[in-house]
Amino acid sequence: MIQVTRKDSKESLENLLRRFGRKVQQSGVIANAKQLQHFEKPISKPDRRKKAIVRRERKNIKLKKLKLGQQ
């Protein structure tokens, strides 16, 4: 559980919420929850990494074409 305490008594609630949100995002709790939201078939780690590499390459190619004005 992530805990955030006030730095001093004058700190506003908005600042406290902003710091809490930043810590939650940095810890990866939300990303993990979203990933576990849907069932995923068990796949080996190397296969998952290979698929991620392919996705990254396709995205880079798509971005390069977009920059060059090709679609």
N, CA, C and O atoms as a GROMACS GRO file, in nm:
protein
  284
    1MET      N    1   0.084  -0.118   0.000
    1MET     CA    2   0.000   0.000   0.000
    1MET      C    3   0.089   0.124   0.000
    1MET      O    4   0.187   0.133   0.074
    2ILE      N    5   0.054   0.217  -0.082
    2ILE     CA    6   0.132   0.340  -0.095
    2ILE      C    7   0.075   0.444   0.001
    2ILE      O    8  -0.046   0.469   0.002
    3GLN      N    9   0.162   0.503   0.080
    3GLN     CA   10   0.119   0.604   0.175
    3GLN      C   11   0.191   0.735   0.146
    3GLN      O   12   0.310   0.739   0.117
    4VAL      N   13   0.114   0.842   0.155
    4VAL     CA   14   0.170   0.976   0.137
    4VAL      C   15   0.123   1.060   0.254
    4VAL      O   16   0.003   1.066   0.282
    5THR      N   17   0.215   1.124   0.322
    5THR     CA   18   0.179   1.210   0.435
    5THR      C   19   0.204   1.355   0.397
    5THR      O   20   0.282   1.386   0.307
    6ARG      N   21   0.137   1.441   0.468
    6ARG     CA   22   0.155   1.583   0.442
    6ARG      C   23   0.293   1.628   0.485
    6ARG      O   24   0.344   1.588   0.590
    7LYS      N   25   0.354   1.712   0.401
    7LYS     CA   26   0.487   1.764   0.434
    7LYS      C   27   0.478   1.860   0.553
    7LYS      O   28   0.562   1.857   0.643
    8ASP      N   29   0.376   1.943   0.550
    8ASP     CA   30   0.349   2.031   0.663
    8ASP      C   31   0.198   2.054   0.670
    8ASP      O   32   0.125   2.009   0.582
    9SER      N   33   0.154   2.123   0.770
    9SER     CA   34   0.009   2.141   0.789
    9SER      C   35  -0.051   2.234   0.684
    9SER      O   36  -0.173   2.236   0.667
   10LYS      N   37   0.032   2.310   0.614
   10LYS     CA   38  -0.019   2.406   0.516
   10LYS      C   39  -0.032   2.346   0.376
   10LYS      O   40  -0.086   2.411   0.287
   11GLU      N   41   0.016   2.224   0.356
   11GLU     CA   42   0.011   2.163   0.222
   11GLU      C   43  -0.135   2.137   0.183
   11GLU      O   44  -0.213   2.082   0.261
   12SER      N   45  -0.170   2.177   0.062
   12SER     CA   46  -0.308   2.163   0.018
   12SER      C   47  -0.339   2.018  -0.018
   12SER      O   48  -0.250   1.938  -0.044
   13LEU      N   49  -0.466   1.987  -0.020
   13LEU     CA   50  -0.513   1.853  -0.054
   13LEU      C   51  -0.481   1.820  -0.199
   13LEU      O   52  -0.452   1.705  -0.231
   14GLU      N   53  -0.487   1.920  -0.287
   14GLU     CA   54  -0.457   1.898  -0.429
   14GLU      C   55  -0.312   1.852  -0.447
   14GLU      O   56  -0.285   1.760  -0.525
   15ASN      N   57  -0.219   1.916  -0.375
   15ASN     CA   58  -0.078   1.877  -0.384
   15ASN      C   59  -0.058   1.736  -0.330
   15ASN      O   60   0.019   1.658  -0.386
   16LEU      N   61  -0.128   1.704  -0.224
   16LEU     CA   62  -0.117   1.571  -0.164
   16LEU      C   63  -0.169   1.465  -0.261
   16LEU      O   64  -0.106   1.361  -0.278
   17LEU      N   65  -0.282   1.490  -0.325
   17LEU     CA   66  -0.337   1.397  -0.423
   17LEU      C   67  -0.246   1.383  -0.545
   17LEU      O   68  -0.232   1.274  -0.599
   18ARG      N   69  -0.185   1.493  -0.588
   18ARG     CA   70  -0.094   1.489  -0.702
   18ARG      C   71   0.027   1.401  -0.670
   18ARG      O   72   0.068   1.320  -0.753
   19ARG      N   73   0.083   1.417  -0.551
   19ARG     CA   74   0.197   1.334  -0.512
   19ARG      C   75   0.158   1.188  -0.500
   19ARG      O   76   0.234   1.099  -0.539
   20PHE      N   77   0.039   1.162  -0.445
   20PHE     CA   78  -0.008   1.024  -0.433
   20PHE      C   79  -0.026   0.962  -0.571
   20PHE      O   80   0.018   0.849  -0.594
   21GLY      N   81  -0.089   1.034  -0.662
   21GLY     CA   82  -0.110   0.982  -0.798
   21GLY      C   83   0.021   0.953  -0.868
   21GLY      O   84   0.034   0.853  -0.939
   22ARG      N   85   0.119   1.039  -0.850
   22ARG     CA   86   0.250   1.019  -0.912
   22ARG      C   87   0.318   0.894  -0.857
   22ARG      O   88   0.377   0.817  -0.932
   23LYS      N   89   0.309   0.874  -0.725
   23LYS     CA   90   0.372   0.756  -0.664
   23LYS      C   91   0.303   0.628  -0.710
   23LYS      O   92   0.370   0.527  -0.735
   24VAL      N   93   0.172   0.630  -0.721
   24VAL     CA   94   0.098   0.513  -0.768
   24VAL      C   95   0.138   0.480  -0.911
   24VAL      O   96   0.161   0.364  -0.945
   25GLN      N   97   0.148   0.581  -0.994
   25GLN     CA   98   0.183   0.559  -1.134
   25GLN      C   99   0.326   0.506  -1.146
   25GLN      O  100   0.352   0.417  -1.227
   26GLN      N  101   0.418   0.559  -1.068
   26GLN     CA  102   0.556   0.515  -1.073
   26GLN      C  103   0.573   0.373  -1.021
   26GLN      O  104   0.663   0.301  -1.065
   27SER      N  105   0.488   0.333  -0.927
   27SER     CA  106   0.502   0.198  -0.871
   27SER      C  107   0.451   0.092  -0.967
   27SER      O  108   0.488  -0.025  -0.954
   28GLY      N  109   0.366   0.129  -1.062
   28GLY     CA  110   0.317   0.034  -1.161
   28GLY      C  111   0.196  -0.044  -1.115
   28GLY      O  112   0.160  -0.144  -1.178
   29VAL      N  113   0.131  -0.003  -1.009
   29VAL     CA  114   0.014  -0.074  -0.956
   29VAL      C  115  -0.100  -0.070  -1.058
   29VAL      O  116  -0.163  -0.173  -1.083
   30ILE      N  117  -0.126   0.046  -1.116
   30ILE     CA  118  -0.237   0.059  -1.211
   30ILE      C  119  -0.209  -0.020  -1.338
   30ILE      O  120  -0.298  -0.088  -1.390
   31ALA      N  121  -0.087  -0.013  -1.387
   31ALA     CA  122  -0.052  -0.088  -1.509
   31ALA      C  123  -0.068  -0.238  -1.485
   31ALA      O  124  -0.117  -0.310  -1.572
   32ASN      N  125  -0.028  -0.284  -1.369
   32ASN     CA  126  -0.042  -0.426  -1.337
   32ASN      C  127  -0.190  -0.466  -1.328
   32ASN      O  128  -0.228  -0.572  -1.376
   33ALA      N  129  -0.271  -0.382  -1.267
   33ALA     CA  130  -0.414  -0.411  -1.254
   33ALA      C  131  -0.480  -0.416  -1.391
   33ALA      O  132  -0.564  -0.503  -1.416
   34LYS      N  133  -0.445  -0.324  -1.480
   34LYS     CA  134  -0.501  -0.324  -1.615
   34LYS      C  135  -0.459  -0.448  -1.692
   34LYS      O  136  -0.537  -0.504  -1.769
   35GLN      N  137  -0.336  -0.492  -1.671
   35GLN     CA  138  -0.285  -0.610  -1.740
   35GLN      C  139  -0.359  -0.735  -1.693
   35GLN      O  140  -0.385  -0.824  -1.773
   36LEU      N  141  -0.392  -0.742  -1.565
   36LEU     CA  142  -0.459  -0.858  -1.510
   36LEU      C  143  -0.610  -0.854  -1.527
   36LEU      O  144  -0.680  -0.946  -1.484
   37GLN      N  145  -0.661  -0.749  -1.588
   37GLN     CA  146  -0.804  -0.731  -1.605
   37GLN      C  147  -0.864  -0.839  -1.696
   37GLN      O  148  -0.977  -0.882  -1.675
   38HIS      N  149  -0.788  -0.882  -1.795
   38HIS     CA  150  -0.834  -0.984  -1.889
   38HIS      C  151  -0.743  -1.105  -1.879
   38HIS      O  152  -0.622  -1.092  -1.856
   39PHE      N  153  -0.802  -1.222  -1.898
   39PHE     CA  154  -0.723  -1.344  -1.891
   39PHE      C  155  -0.630  -1.352  -2.011
   39PHE      O  156  -0.669  -1.323  -2.124
   40GLU      N  157  -0.506  -1.390  -1.984
   40GLU     CA  158  -0.408  -1.406  -2.090
   40GLU      C  159  -0.354  -1.547  -2.081
   40GLU      O  160  -0.314  -1.593  -1.974
   41LYS      N  161  -0.352  -1.616  -2.194
   41LYS     CA  162  -0.300  -1.752  -2.194
   41LYS      C  163  -0.155  -1.750  -2.149
   41LYS      O  164  -0.081  -1.657  -2.180
   42PRO      N  165  -0.115  -1.852  -2.076
   42PRO     CA  166   0.025  -1.857  -2.033
   42PRO      C  167   0.117  -1.868  -2.154
   42PRO      O  168   0.100  -1.955  -2.239
   43ILE      N  169   0.214  -1.779  -2.160
   43ILE     CA  170   0.309  -1.776  -2.271
   43ILE      C  171   0.447  -1.760  -2.210
   43ILE      O  172   0.464  -1.692  -2.108
   44SER      N  173   0.542  -1.820  -2.270
   44SER     CA  174   0.676  -1.814  -2.212
   44SER      C  175   0.733  -1.673  -2.223
   44SER      O  176   0.693  -1.595  -2.310
   45LYS      N  177   0.825  -1.642  -2.136
   45LYS     CA  178   0.885  -1.510  -2.133
   45LYS      C  179   0.956  -1.476  -2.263
   45LYS      O  180   0.939  -1.364  -2.313
   46PRO      N  181   1.036  -1.567  -2.320
   46PRO     CA  182   1.103  -1.533  -2.446
   46PRO      C  183   1.004  -1.503  -2.559
   46PRO      O  184   1.028  -1.414  -2.641
   47ASP      N  185   0.893  -1.579  -2.564
   47ASP     CA  186   0.794  -1.554  -2.668
   47ASP      C  187   0.731  -1.416  -2.651
   47ASP      O  188   0.709  -1.344  -2.749
   48ARG      N  189   0.701  -1.380  -2.527
   48ARG     CA  190   0.641  -1.249  -2.500
   48ARG      C  191   0.738  -1.138  -2.541
   48ARG      O  192   0.696  -1.037  -2.597
   49ARG      N  193   0.866  -1.157  -2.512
   49ARG     CA  194   0.967  -1.056  -2.549
   49ARG      C  195   0.979  -1.044  -2.700
   49ARG      O  196   0.991  -0.934  -2.753
   50LYS      N  197   0.977  -1.158  -2.770
   50LYS     CA  198   0.985  -1.155  -2.916
   50LYS      C  199   0.868  -1.078  -2.976
   50LYS      O  200   0.885  -0.998  -3.068
   51LYS      N  201   0.749  -1.104  -2.923
   51LYS     CA  202   0.631  -1.032  -2.973
   51LYS      C  203   0.641  -0.883  -2.946
   51LYS      O  204   0.600  -0.802  -3.029
   52ALA      N  205   0.695  -0.846  -2.831
   52ALA     CA  206   0.711  -0.705  -2.798
   52ALA      C  207   0.810  -0.639  -2.892
   52ALA      O  208   0.790  -0.524  -2.933
   53ILE      N  209   0.918  -0.709  -2.927
   53ILE     CA  210   1.017  -0.655  -3.020
   53ILE      C  211   0.954  -0.633  -3.157
   53ILE      O  212   0.977  -0.530  -3.220
   54VAL      N  213   0.875  -0.730  -3.203
   54VAL     CA  214   0.809  -0.717  -3.333
   54VAL      C  215   0.714  -0.597  -3.332
   54VAL      O  216   0.710  -0.519  -3.428
   55ARG      N  217   0.635  -0.582  -3.222
   55ARG     CA  218   0.543  -0.469  -3.213
   55ARG      C  219   0.618  -0.337  -3.218
   55ARG      O  220   0.576  -0.244  -3.287
   56ARG      N  221   0.730  -0.329  -3.146
   56ARG     CA  222   0.810  -0.207  -3.144
   56ARG      C  223   0.863  -0.173  -3.283
   56ARG      O  224   0.861  -0.057  -3.324
   57GLU      N  225   0.911  -0.275  -3.353
   57GLU     CA  226   0.965  -0.253  -3.488
   57GLU      C  227   0.855  -0.204  -3.583
   57GLU      O  228   0.877  -0.112  -3.661
   58ARG      N  229   0.738  -0.267  -3.576
   58ARG     CA  230   0.626  -0.224  -3.661
   58ARG      C  231   0.587  -0.080  -3.632
   58ARG      O  232   0.559  -0.003  -3.723
   59LYS      N  233   0.586  -0.045  -3.504
   59LYS     CA  234   0.550   0.091  -3.466
   59LYS      C  235   0.652   0.191  -3.520
   59LYS      O  236   0.615   0.297  -3.570
   60ASN      N  237   0.781   0.156  -3.511
   60ASN     CA  238   0.886   0.245  -3.562
   60ASN      C  239   0.874   0.262  -3.713
   60ASN      O  240   0.891   0.373  -3.764
   61ILE      N  241   0.847   0.153  -3.784
   61ILE     CA  242   0.830   0.162  -3.930
   61ILE      C  243   0.711   0.250  -3.965
   61ILE      O  244   0.718   0.332  -4.056
   62LYS      N  245   0.602   0.233  -3.890
   62LYS     CA  246   0.482   0.313  -3.915
   62LYS      C  247   0.510   0.462  -3.891
   62LYS      O  248   0.466   0.546  -3.969
   63LEU      N  249   0.583   0.494  -3.783
   63LEU     CA  250   0.615   0.632  -3.753
   63LEU      C  251   0.706   0.694  -3.859
   63LEU      O  252   0.690   0.810  -3.897
   64LYS      N  253   0.803   0.615  -3.908
   64LYS     CA  254   0.893   0.663  -4.013
   64LYS      C  255   0.817   0.695  -4.140
   64LYS      O  256   0.840   0.798  -4.203
   65LYS      N  257   0.723   0.606  -4.178
   65LYS     CA  258   0.642   0.630  -4.298
   65LYS      C  259   0.556   0.752  -4.280
   65LYS      O  260   0.539   0.830  -4.374
   66LEU      N  261   0.501   0.771  -4.161
   66LEU     CA  262   0.417   0.886  -4.135
   66LEU      C  263   0.496   1.015  -4.147
   66LEU      O  264   0.447   1.115  -4.199
   67LYS      N  265   0.621   1.012  -4.097
   67LYS     CA  266   0.706   1.132  -4.105
   67LYS      C  267   0.744   1.164  -4.249
   67LYS      O  268   0.759   1.281  -4.286
   68LEU      N  269   0.760   1.060  -4.330
   68LEU     CA  270   0.797   1.082  -4.470
   68LEU      C  271   0.677   1.115  -4.558
   68LEU      O  272   0.692   1.148  -4.675
   69GLY      N  273   0.558   1.105  -4.501
   69GLY     CA  274   0.438   1.138  -4.576
   69GLY      C  275   0.382   1.020  -4.653
   69GLY      O  276   0.292   1.036  -4.736
   70GLN      N  277   0.432   0.902  -4.627
   70GLN     CA  278   0.380   0.782  -4.690
   70GLN      C  279   0.281   0.716  -4.594
   70GLN      O  280   0.293   0.726  -4.472
   71GLN      N  281   0.182   0.649  -4.654
   71GLN     CA  282   0.089   0.579  -4.566
   71GLN      C  283   0.055   0.448  -4.618
   71GLN      O  284  -0.023   0.375  -4.557
   0.00000   0.00000   0.00000
